[in-house]
Amino acid sequence: MTDLRRAGSRRRGWARARFLPAHLVRRFWWAVTARPLGPVASSFVSSNLLPAERELFERMSASDQRHHVQVACRFVNGFSAAAPREWVAGALLHDIGKLSCGLGTFRRVIATLTPVVGRGDGPFARYRRHEAIGASLLLAVGSEATTVALVGHWPEAPVEAACALDRADEV
């Protein structure tokens, strides 16, 4: 740490940045370098989402799609038996409500790091309420109740699935 303090202002900034949760730094890097899904990932998505859910999924950016597939794969791998399709759909769509906020990568970073930003009904406020918005979107397209409950963080969500999703989302 003393070496970092003596190395100049650029290094001092890096030393402060290391206190950010590592998964957020990785997620930012993946967001700015993302490519469209490949055929295997696309097949995984299609086999676990209803057609209307798939349409919502396809509205997400390439980086969001990749993040959701990665979370869903970690989610599935966390179970000894096969996870039900509606649970996997919840993992694939866990942040779908962020579609409504219209924030790009850099503005999402601001929204994540500054919890005070986002009062009222502007894009930052919608970003903060993305779970409830996502649940509403899924209700509107006819998703199964368990999928909606997982996305909305509702108490009706199966505890095992909700805990597994929380662990999987620490990507």
N, C-alpha and C positions, 0 to 999 in steps of 0.2 A: 504494500500500500504506500509506503514512503517513496518508493521509486515512481509510482504514478503521480504523487503530489509534486515531485520535483521535475517531472518531464514536461511541464508546460500546460497551457490551458486546454489544448486539444485532448491530452491524456486525462486531465481532470474531468472533462465532460464524459469521457468514456467510463471513468471510475464511477460516476454517478449513474450512468446508464446501466451498469451491471446490476443495480438493485431493482430494475424492472423485472417482472416475471419473465423467465427465459422463454416460455411458450409464446408470449406476446411478441417478443423480438423475432422468433422464428416465423410466427404467423405473418408478421409484416414483410419479412424477406420473401416468403412464399407468395404473398399478395402481389408484390411488384415483379416477380419472375414467373408467374403462372402461365401455363399453356393449356389449351383445351384438353378435355378428358380423352383418354385412349379408348379403344374398343372394349377392353376387359372392364374398365371402370364404368363405361356406358352401359354395358350389359348388366353389371351389378345393380346400377341405379334402376334400369328398366324392370328388372326382375323383382324389385322391392317397393316400387311406387305404383300407385294407381295412375291411370292416364292423366287425370286432372292434376294430381300431385306432380307428375313428371313435367307437365307444362309449367307449373310454378318453379320447379327446380331449374328448368332451362332458361328462365328469366334471370337467374343469378349470373354474376360475372364468372369467368373461368377460375379465378382464384377462390371465390366462394364455393364453387362446385367442387374443386379439389379439396378444400378444407372439409366440406361436408362428407365427401367420400372417405377421406382419411379418418374422420371421427367415426363414421359408421363402421369402417373396417376394424378399428380398435374396439368399438362397442361389441361387434359380433365376436371378436376373438376373446373377449372377456367372459364368455359363457362356455360352459363345458358342453351343453347341448345346443341345438339350433335355437336361435332367438326367433320369436314370432315375427312375421313380416311387418305387422303394424308397429312393433318396437323398432325394427330396423328403419322403417319409414320415418319414425320420430327422430332417429339419429341423423338420417339424411336431410331432414328438413328443420333441424333444431333452431336455426337462426333465420328461417325464411321470412320472418317479420321485418328483417333489416332491409328487405326490398323496398318497403314503403318510405324509408328515410331518405333515400337518394344521395347518401354520402359516399364519396369516393374513399380511396384508401387513406389518404392523408387526413381527411376530416374525421374518419373513423378513429384514427389514432388519437386525435384531439378529444373526441367524445369518450374514448376509453380511459384516457389519462386524466381528464378533468371532469369529475362527476358533477360539478356545479353547472357546467354548460348544459343547456337543454331544458329550460323551463318553458311552459306553454305548450304549443302544438307545432313547433317548428321541427325541422329535420333532426336536430339533436335530441329533442324530447321524444320523437318517434323512435329514435335509436335506443333510448333508454327503456322504452316500452315494447321492444321488439317481440318479447315472448307472448304478450297478450295479443299483439297485432298478428303474429304468426298463427296463434290458435284461431283467431277470427278468420284468417285467410283459409285455413284448412277446414274449418266448419263450413265455409261457403262453397268449397269444392267437394264436400261429401266425404272427407277423410273419416276413418274409424275413430271412435271415441278415445281409445288408448293412444293413438298417434297425436290427437289434439291435446290430450292431457300431458303427454311428455313435452311437447313443444311449448305449451303454455305454462309449464311448471305447476300444474294443478295438483291438488292433494289426491285426486283420483288416480293419478299415474301410479303404476306399479312401482313400489319402493326399489325393488331389485333393478328394474330398468332405469329409473331415475338416477340412482347412484352410479350405475355403470355408464350412463351417458355423461354425467358430471366428470367422472374419471377420464373417459375417452376424449372429452373436449379440452383437456389440458394438453393440447398438442402444441 
